Amino acid sequence: MARAHRLATIVAVLTSLYALLFFVILPVPFVHEDVAVKVLPTIPWWALVTFGSYALWSMGWGLWTFRDCPDAFEELMGEIAEAKNDLRAKGVTVD
């Protein structure tokens, strides 16, 4: 659970900092207040789009390089065949 705690701590700190900046409790350094008022509401959407882009990229990269791991590929194909045979033995049609 160390990763989960660390992630929760980081998210809580960043959310608190964002709330302090959004409600103008803390001023944004080196940025004019008018610019900060226009930019701060878009940061959560930007973070969501960035995370989505990263997630899609990492999933696509994993699919692209899947056959580069022949041992994992063979192991997975063997497990799929074993599961199909087990289901056939129980009377389930899989093909």
C-alpha positions in Angstrom: 0.0 0.0 0.0 3.0 2.3 0.0 2.4 3.4 -3.6 -1.3 4.0 -2.9 -0.5 6.1 0.2 2.2 8.0 -1.7 -0.2 8.7 -4.6 -3.0 9.7 -2.3 -0.6 12.1 -0.5 0.5 13.7 -3.7 -3.0 14.1 -5.0 -4.2 15.6 -1.7 -1.3 18.1 -1.7 -1.8 19.1 -5.4 -5.6 19.4 -4.9 -5.1 21.6 -1.8 -2.6 23.8 -3.7 -4.9 24.1 -6.7 -7.8 25.1 -4.4 -5.7 27.7 -2.7 -4.7 29.2 -6.1 -8.2 28.9 -7.6 -9.9 30.7 -4.8 -7.1 33.3 -4.8 -6.1 32.6 -1.2 -2.5 32.3 -2.5 -1.4 34.5 -5.3 0.2 32.9 -8.4 3.8 34.1 -8.5 5.0 35.9 -11.6 1.6 35.8 -13.2 -0.9 38.7 -13.4 -4.1 38.1 -11.5 -6.3 38.4 -14.6 -4.3 35.8 -16.5 -4.4 33.4 -13.5 -8.2 33.8 -13.2 -8.5 32.8 -16.9 -6.0 29.9 -16.9 -6.7 28.2 -13.5 -10.2 26.8 -14.4 -8.7 25.0 -17.4 -6.0 23.1 -15.4 -8.2 20.1 -14.3 -9.3 19.5 -17.9 -5.8 19.8 -19.2 -4.6 17.3 -16.6 -7.5 14.9 -17.5 -6.6 15.1 -21.3 -2.9 14.6 -20.5 -3.6 11.5 -18.4 -5.9 10.1 -21.1 -3.3 10.7 -23.7 -0.6 9.0 -21.6 -2.8 6.1 -20.8 -3.7 5.5 -24.5 -0.1 5.9 -25.5 1.2 3.4 -23.0 -1.5 0.9 -23.9 -0.8 1.2 -27.6 3.0 0.9 -27.0 2.3 -2.3 -25.0 0.3 -3.7 -27.8 2.9 -2.7 -30.4 5.8 -4.3 -28.6 3.8 -7.4 -27.4 5.4 -9.7 -29.9 8.9 -8.4 -28.9 8.5 -10.6 -25.8 8.4 -14.1 -27.2 8.5 -15.8 -23.9 5.5 -13.9 -22.6 3.7 -14.4 -25.9 4.2 -18.1 -25.8 3.1 -18.3 -22.2 0.0 -16.3 -22.8 -0.9 -18.4 -25.9 -0.4 -21.6 -23.8 -2.7 -20.3 -21.0 -5.3 -19.4 -23.6 -5.2 -22.9 -25.1 -5.3 -24.5 -21.6 -8.4 -22.4 -20.7 -10.1 -23.4 -23.9 -9.4 -27.1 -23.3 -10.7 -26.8 -19.7 -13.9 -25.1 -21.0 -14.3 -27.7 -23.7 -14.0 -30.5 -21.0 -16.9 -28.8 -19.1 -19.1 -28.7 -22.2 -18.7 -25.1 -23.2 -18.3 -24.2 -26.9 -15.5 -21.7 -27.3 -14.9 -21.7 -31.1 
